[in-house]
Amino acid sequence: MVDMQHTPGLTKNPAIVFGLSETGLGVGRSLGRLGICVFGFDFKKDLAYYSKYMKPVLCPHPLESQDRFVDFLVSFCSAQADRPVLFITSDSFLQVVSHYRGRLEPHCLFNLPTVELIEAISDKYRQYQLVKAAGIALPETHMIESSEQLEALKDTLTYPVFVKGVDVSSWRTNVDGRIKGFGVRNRAEFMEKIVPILKNGVKVIAQEIVEGPDTNNYKYCTYFSRDGVSLLGFTLRKIRQNPIRFGVGAVIESIEYPELASAGDRLFRAIGYQGVGSAEFKLDRRDGRLKLIEINPRYWQQNALPSACGMNFPLVDYLECTGQHPPRIGDFATGVKWVNRYLDFESFLEYRKEGELTFRKWRGSLKGRKIYSDYDPDDRKPALYPWRPEKLFKIPRYLFERLF
């Protein structure tokens, strides 16, 4: 553990957290509670906008107005007495900061993978090729960018398969901003769903589905210093996800899983990684092997969990960027849960519909030490964000649709 009371210069440099979602809220709280001045940048108001640990700043959209965004950021950083440290929680901000890093480096501090590595990871098929070359187990994956490739593949795939965008931003803009992909059960369904996506100019990948329940999904989270030293390694498992089968973690739990930690560490070392990142694996019940699903080269949604377990990723990132040489932290508390109440309630209804979960078992699974994605006793306002007036009117319809 790092001694907060005796860390020199801890509050000297401000922090800029890009993204005011619950991902950014986790980073902001982890830093703000230590007395670090935290600015939260986003192009829209989100729940972290209301946190007492964040000073919200509305900025131009990083992708739609790249030049304006970079000019805005340079001007803001230049106005600070000390160079701010950047923390990225959104793919939109990651792409632009990485691309313009040469212009930004004189004005701010950050520890990111190389431009080439971020580009390779951001392209899901290039990521697949990168991981395969590193010798890490992963499901069979095919890229489809034309009708000719679709025709050639449709009869050779082993169904079901999972379909997602080669580029996350293109998928979210042109296909669906709420889900990262979807499963298809047979050739007819595959053709029905893929053809309109290709016509919209979005390249996709079709990936073999790793068989097993949602609780077979795990994540390895890490932080590598600029000189290649692994300072943090955190392991978690999903208890429930949303949407079920192929979603983000709605309830997750810190666990000790040496095999997962070994596979994750080997992966990030093999690709020459630096900075914060996470890798999602799934345990295949057919052969008992952990197989990589994807790499995420930024802060992940549930980053507040390791901070609650004694492994503060944003702090180590901050200390590394400001030249304060943080020590390696190897231990963390296990059995601690992170809960998004809204996503989990939706998940419960879906699992119940599938006959996989009763109300009693659902409530029982939430017992024990836990933190929430939005609510905290010393920072309550973000938890009120979903209950703003324009949302309240939608609750009756929301409940009716999901219950009946």
C-alpha positions in Angstrom: 0.0 0.0 0.0 1.1 3.6 -0.7 1.3 5.8 2.4 -0.9 8.8 1.5 0.3 10.9 4.3 3.9 10.8 3.3 3.8 10.9 -0.5 5.7 14.1 -1.6 4.0 16.4 -4.1 0.8 14.3 -4.2 -1.5 17.3 -4.9 0.9 19.4 -7.0 -0.4 18.4 -10.4 -4.2 18.5 -11.2 -5.8 15.5 -12.9 -8.1 15.5 -16.0 -10.5 12.6 -16.3 -11.9 12.2 -19.8 -15.5 10.9 -19.6 -18.2 11.6 -16.9 -19.8 8.2 -16.9 -19.5 5.8 -14.0 -16.1 4.8 -15.3 -14.9 8.4 -14.9 -16.7 8.7 -11.6 -14.6 5.8 -10.3 -11.3 7.4 -11.4 -12.4 10.8 -10.0 -13.3 9.5 -6.6 -10.1 7.5 -6.3 -8.1 10.6 -6.9 -10.3 13.3 -5.3 -10.5 11.5 -2.0 -6.7 12.0 -1.7 -7.0 15.7 -2.1 -6.0 15.8 -5.8 -7.7 18.5 -7.9 -9.7 16.6 -10.5 -11.3 18.1 -13.6 -13.9 16.0 -15.4 -14.0 16.6 -19.2 -17.0 15.5 -21.3 -19.1 16.9 -24.2 -22.3 16.1 -22.2 -23.5 16.0 -18.7 -23.4 12.5 -17.1 -23.6 11.3 -13.5 -20.0 12.2 -12.6 -20.8 15.8 -13.5 -22.5 16.0 -10.0 -19.7 14.4 -7.9 -18.1 16.6 -5.3 -14.7 15.1 -6.2 -14.9 16.4 -9.8 -14.8 19.9 -11.3 -16.9 19.4 -14.5 -15.7 20.9 -17.8 -17.9 20.7 -20.9 -15.6 20.4 -23.9 -16.0 19.9 -27.7 -16.8 16.4 -28.9 -13.4 14.7 -29.4 -14.3 12.9 -32.6 -16.7 15.2 -34.2 -14.6 18.3 -33.6 -11.1 17.0 -33.2 -9.2 20.3 -33.9 -11.5 22.3 -31.5 -11.1 19.7 -28.8 -7.3 19.6 -29.0 -7.1 23.4 -29.1 -9.5 23.5 -26.1 -7.4 20.9 -24.1 -4.0 22.6 -24.9 -5.4 26.0 -23.8 -6.8 24.5 -20.6 -3.6 22.7 -19.7 -1.5 25.7 -20.5 -3.5 27.8 -18.0 -2.6 25.4 -15.1 0.4 26.1 -12.9 1.5 22.5 -13.2 1.0 20.0 -16.1 -2.2 18.0 -15.5 -2.2 14.2 -15.6 -4.6 12.7 -18.1 -6.9 9.7 -17.3 -8.9 8.2 -20.2 -12.1 6.3 -19.6 -13.7 6.5 -23.1 -12.7 5.2 -26.5 -13.6 8.5 -28.2 -11.1 10.4 -26.0 -8.5 7.7 -26.3 -8.3 7.8 -30.1 -7.8 11.6 -30.2 -5.3 11.9 -27.3 -3.2 9.1 -28.7 -3.3 10.5 -32.2 -2.3 14.1 -31.1 0.1 13.0 -28.3 3.0 14.9 -29.9 1.1 18.1 -29.6 -0.2 17.4 -26.1 3.0 16.1 -24.4 4.5 19.6 -23.7 1.3 20.6 -21.9 0.2 17.4 -19.9 1.4 14.1 -18.5 0.1 10.6 -19.4 1.3 7.0 -19.7 -0.2 5.3 -22.8 0.7 2.4 -25.0 2.3 3.4 -28.3 0.2 4.8 -31.1 0.8 1.6 -33.1 -0.3 -0.6 -30.3 -3.5 1.4 -29.5 -4.4 1.3 -33.2 -3.9 -2.5 -33.3 -6.0 -3.1 -30.2 -8.7 -0.7 -31.4 -9.1 -2.8 -34.5 -10.7 -6.0 -33.2 -9.3 -8.1 -36.0 -5.8 -6.7 -35.8 -6.1 -7.3 -32.0 -7.0 -11.0 -32.7 -3.9 -11.3 -34.9 -1.7 -9.6 -32.3 -2.9 -11.9 -29.5 -2.7 -15.1 -31.7 1.0 -14.2 -32.5 1.6 -13.9 -28.8 0.5 -17.5 -28.2 -2.6 -16.7 -26.1 -5.6 -18.9 -26.4 -8.6 -17.2 -28.0 -11.7 -18.1 -30.0 -11.6 -18.4 -33.8 -12.3 -15.1 -35.4 -13.1 -13.9 -39.0 -13.3 -10.4 -40.4 -16.1 -9.5 -42.8 -15.9 -6.3 -44.8 -17.6 -7.1 -48.1 -20.5 -9.2 -49.4 -18.0 -11.4 -51.1 -16.4 -12.3 -47.8 -19.9 -12.9 -46.3 -20.8 -15.3 -49.1 -17.5 -17.2 -48.6 -17.9 -17.5 -44.9 -21.6 -18.1 -44.3 -21.5 -21.9 -44.9 -18.2 -22.5 -43.1 -18.9 -20.9 -39.7 -19.8 -23.1 -36.8 -22.9 -21.5 -35.3 -23.7 -19.8 -33.0 -21.2 -17.0 -33.4 -20.8 -13.5 -31.8 -20.8 -10.5 -34.1 -19.2 -7.2 -33.2 -17.6 -4.2 -35.0 -14.0 -4.2 -36.1 -14.0 -0.5 -34.9 -15.9 0.2 -31.7 -16.6 3.9 -32.5 -18.0 3.0 -36.0 -20.2 0.3 -34.5 -21.6 2.6 -31.8 -22.3 5.4 -34.2 -23.8 3.3 -37.1 -25.2 0.1 -35.5 -26.0 0.3 -31.8 -24.5 2.5 -29.0 -26.0 0.4 -26.3 -24.4 -3.1 -27.0 -21.0 -4.2 -28.0 -22.3 -7.0 -30.2 -24.8 -9.8 -30.5 -25.0 -13.5 -31.0 -26.5 -15.2 -34.0 -27.8 -18.8 -33.9 -27.8 -20.0 -37.5 -27.0 -19.1 -41.1 -30.3 -17.4 -41.8 -30.1 -15.1 -38.8 -26.5 -14.4 -39.6 -27.3 -13.2 -43.1 -30.4 -11.3 -42.0 -28.4 -9.2 -39.5 -25.0 -8.8 -41.2 -26.2 -7.6 -44.7 -27.6 -4.3 -43.5 -24.6 -3.6 -41.3 -22.2 -4.1 -44.3 -24.4 -1.9 -46.5 -24.0 0.8 -43.8 -20.2 0.6 -44.3 -19.4 -1.0 -41.0 -16.8 -3.8 -40.9 -17.6 -6.7 -38.5 -16.0 -9.8 -37.1 -17.7 -13.1 -36.5 -16.2 -14.9 -33.5 -16.6 -18.4 -32.1 -18.7 -18.3 -28.9 -16.8 -19.6 -25.9 -19.2 -21.9 -24.2 -20.0 -21.5 -20.5 -22.3 -19.5 -18.1 -21.9 -15.8 -17.6 -20.0 -16.5 -14.4 -17.2 -18.0 -16.5 -16.3 -14.4 -17.6 -13.2 -13.0 -15.9 -11.0 -9.9 -16.3 -7.4 -9.2 -15.6 -6.5 -5.5 -15.0 -3.0 -4.2 -14.9 -0.7 -1.2 -14.9 2.7 -1.2 -16.5 5.2 1.6 -15.9 7.0 3.3 -18.8 10.0 1.1 -18.3 7.9 -2.1 -18.5 7.5 -3.0 -14.8 4.2 -4.5 -13.8 3.1 -2.4 -10.8 -0.5 -3.7 -10.4 -2.4 -6.9 -11.3 -6.1 -7.3 -10.3 -8.4 -10.2 -11.0 -12.2 -10.2 -11.0 -15.1 -12.3 -12.2 -18.6 -11.4 -13.5 -21.5 -12.6 -11.4 -24.1 -11.1 -13.9 -23.8 -9.0 -17.0 -26.1 -6.8 -19.1 -27.2 -7.7 -21.6 -27.0 -11.3 -20.4 -24.6 -13.6 -22.3 -22.7 -10.8 -24.2 -22.8 -7.7 -22.0 -20.8 -5.6 -19.6 -20.5 -6.5 -15.9 -23.6 -5.6 -13.9 -22.3 -7.3 -10.7 -18.6 -8.3 -10.5 -16.5 -9.6 -7.6 -12.8 -9.4 -6.8 -11.2 -12.9 -6.7 -7.9 -14.6 -6.4 -7.2 -16.5 -9.7 -3.5 -17.3 -10.2 -4.0 -18.9 -13.6 -5.9 -15.8 -14.9 -3.2 -13.5 -13.5 -0.5 -15.5 -15.2 -2.3 -15.5 -18.5 -3.0 -11.8 -18.3 0.5 -10.8 -17.3 2.0 -13.0 -20.1 -0.3 -11.3 -22.6 0.5 -7.7 -21.8 4.3 -8.5 -21.6 4.1 -10.2 -25.0 2.6 -7.1 -26.7 5.0 -4.6 -25.0 2.2 -2.8 -23.1 2.5 0.3 -20.9 -0.1 2.2 -18.9 -3.4 1.0 -17.6 -5.3 -1.8 -19.4 -7.6 -4.8 -18.9 -8.2 -8.1 -20.7 -11.4 -10.1 -20.6 -11.2 -13.9 -20.6 -13.8 -16.6 -20.6 -13.3 -20.1 -19.3 -14.4 -22.5 -22.0 -16.3 -25.4 -20.4 -15.5 -27.6 -23.4 -11.8 -27.8 -22.7 -11.3 -25.9 -19.4 -9.0 -23.2 -21.0 -9.1 -19.5 -20.4 -9.6 -17.8 -23.8 -9.2 -14.1 -24.5 -12.3 -12.2 -25.5 -10.8 -8.7 -25.9 -8.2 -6.1 -24.6 -9.2 -2.7 -23.4 -6.4 -0.1 -23.5 -7.9 2.4 -21.0 -9.7 2.5 -17.6 -12.5 -0.1 -17.5 -16.1 0.5 -16.2 -15.6 -1.0 -12.7 -12.2 0.6 -11.9 -13.6 1.7 -8.5 -13.5 -1.9 -7.3 -9.7 -2.3 -7.0 -9.5 1.0 -5.1 -12.0 -0.3 -2.6 -9.9 -3.5 -2.3 -6.7 -1.6 -1.6 -5.3 -1.3 -5.1 -5.7 2.3 -6.4 -5.0 2.2 -10.1 -5.5 6.0 -10.7 -3.1 6.8 -7.8 -0.3 4.6 -9.2 -0.9 6.1 -12.6 -0.7 9.6 -11.1 2.5 8.9 -9.2 4.2 7.3 -12.2 3.3 10.2 -14.5 4.6 12.8 -12.0 7.9 10.9 -11.4 7.2 9.7 -7.9 8.1 6.1 -8.5 5.2 4.1 -7.0 6.0 0.7 -5.5 4.5 -2.5 -6.8 1.3 -3.6 -5.0 0.7 -7.3 -5.0 -2.2 -7.9 -2.6 -5.9 -6.8 -2.6 -9.0 -7.8 -0.8 -11.1 -10.5 -2.4 -14.9 -11.2 -2.1 -15.8 -7.5 -2.6 -18.6 -6.8 -5.1 -19.2 -3.8 -7.5 -22.9 -3.4 -8.3 -24.7 -1.3 -10.9 -28.2 -1.5 -9.5 -30.0 -0.5 -12.7 -28.2 -2.8 -15.0 -28.4 -5.6 -12.5 -32.2 -5.3 -12.1 -32.6 -5.6 -15.9 -30.3 -8.6 -15.8 -32.2 -10.2 -13.1 -35.5 -9.9 -15.1 -33.8 -11.5 -18.1 -32.2 -14.4 -16.1 -35.5 -15.0 -14.4 -37.2 -15.1 -17.8 -34.7 -17.8 -18.8 -35.4 -19.8 -15.7 -31.9 -19.3 -14.4 -32.4 -17.1 -11.4 -35.1 -16.6 -8.6 -35.7 -13.5 -6.7 -34.4 -15.1 -3.5 -31.1 -16.2 -5.2 -30.7 -12.8 -6.8 -31.0 -11.0 -3.4 -28.7 -13.6 -1.8 -26.0 -13.0 -4.4 -25.8 -9.3 -3.4 -24.9 -10.0 0.2 -21.5 -9.2 1.6 -19.1 -6.3 1.2 -19.9 -4.2 -1.8 -19.7 -0.8 -3.5 -22.1 0.8 -6.0 -21.4 2.2 -9.4 -23.0 5.5 -8.5 -23.9 5.8 -4.8 -21.5 6.5 -2.0 -22.3 7.8 1.5 -19.8 10.7 1.1 -20.8 11.5 -2.5 -24.5 11.1 -3.0 -25.5 13.4 -5.8 -24.3 11.2 -8.7 -26.8 8.5 -7.5 -29.7 11.0 -8.1 -28.7 11.5 -11.8 -30.9 8.6 -13.1 -33.9 10.0 -11.2 -33.9 13.4 -12.9 -37.5 14.5 -13.9 -37.3 13.5 -17.6 -36.4 10.0 -16.6 -39.0 9.6 -13.9 -41.9 9.7 -16.4 -40.4 6.7 -18.3 -40.3 4.4 -15.2 -43.8 3.0 -15.5 -43.4 2.1 -19.2 -39.9 0.7 -18.4 -41.2 -1.7 -15.7 -44.2 -2.7 -17.8 -42.1 -3.7 -20.8 -39.6 -5.7 -18.7 -42.1 -7.4 -16.5 -44.8 -8.3 -19.1 
